[in-house]
Amino acid sequence: MEKGIEDGVIRNIKETFSLPDTDLKTYSPLTLAFIGDVVYDLIIRTLVVEQGNAPVNKLHKRVSSLVKASAQMELYHGIADMLTEEELSVYKRGRNAKSFTTAKNASISDYRSATGLEALVGYLYLDNRLDRVLELIKVGLERRGTGAEAKKKEPEKQVQQDSELTE
């Protein structure tokens, strides 16, 4: 039987490279955010690319508008009511982590909220729960695309593009 995504990406990586199982609670929130940033970015890039071929600079602009700190903060607020106690705890650990870097184009609160979201994504990914990550991002994008607050902050065209990602 061939292994597939349903077996879990992280499980396949661990088996292929003979990596030990590690207690996720031992990872710092910034380590979780480090891997979560890449997982989130890959999901968003996949959504954008699957909408069709386009010049790379246009793809980059669309992806950048969805992975920037303020967009991640909005996505978090769209899914906050869906989080379990465990997930909320991981988010808060990431949000409250003391980082020595800051985003050059984001407020501190947006940056911290985005770090919390990335920590949550990283945690769920490393816990082999990519299905939960996908569920949260899908709902977050749908709610971001229909929220009145998002419509005020983003031009109508961007709101329409975000909605198309989840259709």
PyMOL commands that set and color helices and strands:
alter all, ss='L'
color gray80, all
select helices_A, chain A and resi 5-7+9-16+24-26+29-49+56-67+69-82+85-96+108-126+130-146+148-153+156-165
alter helices_A, ss='H'
color red, helices_A
deselect
rebuild
show_as cartoon
